[in-house]
Structure formats: C-alpha cells, structure tokens
Amino acid sequence: MDMRKPLLDTRLLTRPFEGVVGIKEVCFIGIGGIGMSALARFFLEKGIAVTGYDKTRTELTMQLEGAGIPIHYEDSIDQLSGTADLVVYTPAIPADHLELNWYRNNGYALYKRSDLLQRITDGSLNICIAGTHGKTTTSTLVAHILRQSGMGCNAFLGGIASNYGTNYWGSATNCCVVEADEYDRSFLKLRPHIALITAMDPDHLDIYGTPEMMEEAFISFSKLIAPQGVLLYKKGLSRAASLAATQQLSYHLQDGTADCRSVGLTVQNGAYQFDVVVAGDLLTGFQLHMGGLHNVENAIAAISMAWLLGIEEEKVKMAIANFKGVQRRFELIWQSDQVVLIDDYAHHPAELAALLEGVRSLHGSISCTIFFQPHLYSRTRDLAADFGAALDTADQVVLLPIYPARETPMEGVCSELIASHIKKATVSLLPKEQVATWVANDLRMNEKQKRIYITAGAGDIDQLLPSLCQLLNTSCN
C-alpha cells in the first residue's frame, strides 16, 4: 500500500468553518479545566461572548480573565448569565450545582464539553490523538508541526504548549488537532480522519468497570475513523488485532517490526538525535530537546502523522528541533551542576515508569528522588501495586496525601497503600507543606552529591515549585 497517495478528502481543508453559526454567547461551568479553557479561548477568538464559573481562581482562570472573560467563583444564581445561547459543563460538576440546575430547569441548551467539541469539529478534517498516556505531548507536537510548517490547524490541547503559552490556537485552515480524552467516553463523540492510539493501559475504572471494557472503548474509537482515514497505533497494544481502520500503521521507539520507528538513536549535548523510518521511507537528521525516551516515541508518532499529511521533511525537522515541550510534561524547572528539578503531570503507573526511565536515559545513575501526589482514591485503590512497582526504580520516593479531585475518601485507601508495594526505594510519607523542609535537609546531608528531584502528579503538587526554586536558588548558588 502506497501511503503517499492522497489519503483524505483534502477539500475539507478549504471549506468555510461552520462550527459556531448562530452562537452569540456561551457560558462555561467549570471553565478552569484544561479542556474547557481551550474551548473558551476558541469562542473568544471567534468574537463570541464568553462567561464562566469555577470553584477556585487559578493561574489559568486568571489568564482567561486577563483575556476578557468574566469569571465568578461562587455558585450563585444571582451571578449567572441569563443570555447564553448554550451552556457547557464538565462531568466533574456535582449534581446539586445551583447554576447548572437553574439552566437545566429553564430550558437552556446544555452541552458536555465532548458534545460541544463534536459540534465544533463536525465538517473539519480531524486529527485525533487518544491514549491513556502520551496524548498531550503528541497532540501538541502534531499541532506545533502543522503551525510551524504553514499548514495550520485549530488546536484543542490538554496542556499548555511551552512554545506558545496556550492550550488553544486557531487557523483559517479547516483542520482540527484534538486531544481525544477517554474519560467519560468523551472521545467517542469525535469523527477522526487521522487517529492515533498511544496506549490502552487500565485507567478510569470508576467509569469503565474493568480493563476489558476500557479497551472496548478504544476499539469503538477506532471504528469512528473515516472510511479513507488512517489509524496509527503503538506497536504491542494488547488488542491491536481488534482495532478497526482500512489503513493502519504501527509505531514504536525502536521495534524493527513496527511500520514507524527510530533508528540510530543517540544522546548528544542533552538532546536526542535520531532518524525515522515511516512505512519504508527513511527520514534523517531529527533532533529533540525534550527529555525522556517516551517523548522520542511521541515524536516518532507526530513525525509519522506529518508524513501522512505530506508536510515537507525539512519543515518537520525544524519544528521538532524547536519544540519546547508542554508545561508539566518532563518540564525542566531548575538546573545547576548539583541539582536538577523536573516537573511532570504523570499520574498513572505507566507514565511514572516512562518518566523515571527517561530521567535515567539522560542522567544515568545520579541519585533520584520523586515526590508523588496520587490522584484519585479510585485510581490508587485499583493500581496501588503498579504504582509501587513503577516508583521503585527511583532511589527515594516521597508520597504526598491523595489528591481527591472529584472523589470523596474511600475507607482504607491512602498513600500508605502505595508505600506497601515499594520494595527497594527509600519511602517517606509527607504532607505537601513539609516538602521544602525535607529538600533543605536532604541538600544539607548530601552537600557534595549531585541529585535529581522530580515532582509528579495531576493534582496541585506543582504549587510547590515556586518555594522549591527559591530554596534551590538560595542553597545551590
């Protein structure tokens, strides 16, 4: 099969965008979520009035306010907008939310975030990146390549692209790059033309019940690909044989049997150098400055998708070389000759394993301490043994209390459950407020030994970074 022949109805790229016809005002309930905020930015860019509610003011909501979006932080009918054409809410909003129920009882058009994303992308050429991990970096890489190459896209991302300081950007090109979220089966609302599945590891079992049911959802996602579309999937997925799409390509870091893979991978001056084979074509001379071998694999997927779209090889190389990463994805926060501080959103065992493997690939056997904040009681309960095994590759593990997000406490489920499965690494259990003191003591006790500190988790552990940087500036300079 010659994958360089036209794969898609490229006339979609030049059709006028019709996803916002008739909409004058949108209200977002839970506007501070990463996916919700991208949609809010989209409507604001289109000249449509946007208002919002969220439980707490964050850096992200303050950015939205700075862009001109009025946001309130009290669940109050007196503060809601009564003139919205449609109301968008996140599944994390509780059932007794006063404003949401007022809108519901008064006949307003209510959309889940996934429903609105479906409406926006209906009629565009859609590149949808799914998977239990890797999808944020990969979708950002793909959107970055399209933007840098001049092809352009509307990017709806699950993280803040460091090159641009945002999780959304628009384009006149009728193409959407979408991070396809498996939570709440949201990705089943999308209609991909090119789709990627990075992983199907067990997660969100509070939604799916069993790993098998979650895998079935990914199989259903693959069936949504347009008839002339293409599926790119990670080589080695347990249910790969069940994935549906007329045209399929596998990818892997270095597996010689994968259709898309790296060759000649080396580390030079803190960057990865590699060539890429895509369906028999050899593309040479790539350079990635983002840490972690898993991110090289993400880059292989992004390069392969750019190849499918026919983007010039030199433009792809330039985009990969100047990619600055995604905030909270293997993000280098602080570095000196003595100490390296890395922050990452990793909240699943496979993500933690890839994070620590990436650190070792760049920094070898240097002493490594990971501060991990588990996210959700249900995920901790279901995957405690896997978390322990993943974290055990660090030298020291400091576990913070579970970040509950949308959940209430579960009897017997706490960070100690993960600690019980860590066999080799030294383990400590600390409240978040004591981490800086712990680091100060560790630096004093190991004054002449180079150290790597990692903060990881999808909760609010990143709030520690300013105090840690202040401590390191004082202690290590």
Secondary structure, DSSP 4 states (H G I P E B T S, - for coil): --TTS--S-GGGGGSPP-TTTT--EEEEETTTSHHHHHHHHHHHHTT-EEEEE-SS--HHHHHHHHTT--EE-S--GGGS-S--SEEEE-TTS-TT-HHHHHHHHTT-EEEEHHHHHHHHHTTSEEEEEE-SSSHHHHHHHHHHHHHHHT---EEEEEEEETTTTEEEE--SSSEEEEEE--GGGGGGG---SEEEE----S--HHHHSSHHHHHHHHHHHHTTS-TT-EEEEETT-TTGGG---SEEEEEESS-TTSSEEEEEEEEETTEEEEEEEETTEEEEEEEE-S--HHHHHHHHHHHHHHHHTT--HHHHHHHHHT---BTTBSEEEEE-SSEEEEEE---SHHHHHHHHHHHHHHHTTSEEEEEE--B-HHHHHHHHHHHHHHHTTSSEEEEPPPB-TTPPP-TT-SHHHHHTT--SSEEEE--GGGHHHHHHHHHHHTTTS-EEEEEE-SSSGGGGHHHHHHHHHHH--
